[in-house]
């Protein structure tokens, strides 16, 4: 009974009262989309206009018109300002920059959203019914337009900053493993869960390097290699970083800020392999991603290595 | 759910600073220039928004062009509120003061330029200005404006307003540092 009531009031609200209303625009949008479902998406990408694309575009355009109309009649207000243009702006940006399957230009969509919304909000001031396009003359309107423009530019700057920060984190992936609790600028959406993927990646290359030098070797060779690595840690680091560059298709990223550590302990030989972040960090000694591996002799008297894959430790 | 790193803290701080700076400067403009409360609030808001946008745009253009060691210091400051190389910490002591002064003067300059631009842009259309014979004018209009006392009062009001808002922001930063 409740569901029936809900649907009844919903239908009352959304059915077109007259031909010239936002409800009919919404209806047209829905119709266009339903029809587009019946047509086929073209297989070849080179076809510029197909019935399917025309229908989906019409669907979007009518949806935008419906939203703009609706928010003009029932404006959602915030501190005395109608938020309608920003909602319509979201739809316009989605329409222009994000197509169906796959996200093509999320960045362009988000960054242009404030300015697009501003254009929608300012549009009524520039076009009067009788005189066409003219620049407004009255002072209060000019003040309002300037404030609108600048406020939306500030929004654009903030969005741009967000994307710039993502770029920095992509360039220096080691930063993602840090905690940002003392930052005055940023905050993580899940604060206590840093991303150690870069450290793990380096650790894996390290494990591979050690494996290459221990598996199938005699104990003599293994001990000589371990001794050499202890004496000259730079050798291990260079080897691991060379592997890493190869795996990353020649990109070095933040390699120069990572240190590799190998601790040799009992029982013979338990290796504690670690990758330590030495780039911009919150504590003086950077966080280290560690894994313990055991190198021993197999039945054929040759080296064999097992690593505790599940027990990855991170120390700060 | 992706674990994103978002600049929400700086957005919140900037909103706070904008609010305080606008309020203080509006009060100063109102007192010194005799503007209406609404007018001074409008002008102050627009001025502060303009300098904020200009500041960000400057940062976005300059940051990629800086040498890598400076960029690392910027990352260290933004993400961890500290500096990376110890030599930079010492350099920062003198650099910080110079930077503060440069930012203050830059902000004041931008505000002066924008203020006069706004006064022209938002002026009500003037009745026809009587045309003088050019031989009777000794100074051009710009020179006369600069010598006029209205310009001086405007500049000093802007200077006081900028200084007051900077002082307030500095106080807020210090308080937040102690609290956080």
Interface residues (C-beta under 8 A of the other chain):
Chain A: X137 X139 X142 X143 X146 X147 X150 X151 X153 X154 X157 X158 X160 X161 X162 X164 X165 X166 X168 X169 X172 X175 X176 X178 X180 X182 X183 X184 X185 X186 X187 X188 X189 X190 X193 X195 X279 X280 X281 X282
Chain B: X1 X2 X3 X4 X5 X6 X7 X8 X9 X10 X11 X13 X14 X42 X45 X46 X49 X50 X52 X53 X56 X57 X60 X63 X72 X75 X76 X78 X79 X80 X81 X82 X84 X118 X121 X122 X123 X124 X125 X176 X180
